[in-house]
Amino acid sequence: SHDLTLWTFLSQLIDDDQSCQASVTRVITHRTQAGASVPSANTAAYCKARGRLPEGLISGLTRQSGRDLDAEAKPDWQWRGRPMKLVDGSTFSMPDTPENQAEYPQPRSQKPGIGFPIARSVAILSGSTGALLDLNVGAYRGKGTGEHGLLRPMMENFEPGDVALGDGYYASFFLIADLLMRGVDAIFPMHGARDCDFRTGHRLGKKDHLVEWVKPQRPAWMDAETYESFPDRITVREVEIRVERPGFRSGSRVLVTTFLKPR
């Protein structure tokens, strides 16, 4: 059954001995002690069954367990009584098989025949528990495969009152406006391609001001109706902070946030 195969697979991942033989032996011992039917000792049968595990089963259980864990988080694990959700993207390589190459092409910088298929992933994590709440995986390159494209189908994870955190890649007009319309606040480092002039806007303090971001032209991936649903301008706060870490050179960075009050 899928349940037994998945149990075997998980035990294989977390055990010191990750061989298929050790995993099958562990299951046989467990089933024998429980007085249940004993599966075949043939590791080939297990490997074939593992390959038939539905992807939806594993991803669904991952999301559900993460959300169940987050629901059990203590209130004082939140930030000022508000849930924090972290967004981050990454890439990973896979075995160089024809099936993987067709679904997840390798980067153009790698010569054909000597590279590995690369996938891009974007995850939403709980700031209280670190649990994975949702994950989207796509090809490394191609239409709709950037981090924003992978994040868009998961935006329903953000609920009113949440606080979204991410790196500078997410400090865009459309994402911040989308979060605001959902009743979600955000904190992102300023994207390197955006200018920040503290001499403009409404001054709140030293290198701390409110500015209006104007809606850019409609991107190719967005339909006209969705584009019109966004406001023409949003007000954000840009503030420079000093970063002091023992043993590291001090520095500064500019944050973009929807928290508009200096206190």
Salt bridges, closest charged atoms under 4 A:
ASP15 OD2 - ARG26 NH1 3.45
ASP134 OD1 - ARG63 NE 2.38
ASP134 OD2 - ARG67 NH2 3.54
GLU156 OE2 - ARG182 NH1 3.34
ASP162 OD2 - LYS85 NZ 2.80
ASP178 OD1 - ARG182 NE 2.66
ASP185 OD2 - ARG82 NH2 2.89
ASP197 OD1 - ARG199 NE 2.96
ASP208 OD2 - ARG237 NH2 2.79
GLU212 OE1 - ARG233 NH1 3.27
ASP232 OD1 - LYS215 NZ 3.57
GLU238 OE1 - HIS209 NE2 2.72
GLU240 OE2 - LYS207 NZ 3.52
GLU244 OE2 - ARG242 NH2 3.99
